[in-house]
């Protein structure tokens, strides 16, 4: 390896490390104060870089939000259909889905609180939350498919299932000191026994 090649490789590695530090700082702030409360100055301070360095990597605030959230969601994917369809019998899909989803919310709740609080304030944020809604809709569909026909066609049961997958639902029960297993069991019981009239 020539000296020039080594120098270029070292510089590229340092740039990648700086890029990651900026993203990590932004994600940390999104969780604590939300995207709307996050300033470029705060990101720079938390990443131990200059403000101009942040702008060199992300020229606009929208670029930072999009870049940081894209990397975070790639590293923290929501549970997907294969997680329960391949391993669990259909009648047990509701408890499987809720257990997986609530475990995910529990592990990622700090950021979700910040993101949900600022929904509607940034197009870039809303794009990712809209994608998350699509994942939740797939979970709802599979939960409904697993229920008897009378419940699948019942508006009240549909509303219960829709409510059960929301972050706000998990969050409210979690704040009441229920653990993830308890919350999943409670909501699954509600789904299975919701009134038909």
Buried (B, 14 or more C-beta within 10 A) or exposed (E): EEEEEEEEEEEEEEEEEBBEBBBBBBBBBBBBBBBEEBEBEBBBBBBEBEBEBBBBBBEEBEEBBBBBBBBBBEEEEBBEBEBBEEEBEEEBBBBBBBBBBBBBBBEBBEBBBBBBBBEEEBEBBBBBBEEBEEBBEBBBEBBBEBBEEEBBEBEEBBEBBBBBBBBEBBBEBBEEEBEBEBBBBBBBEBBBEBEEE
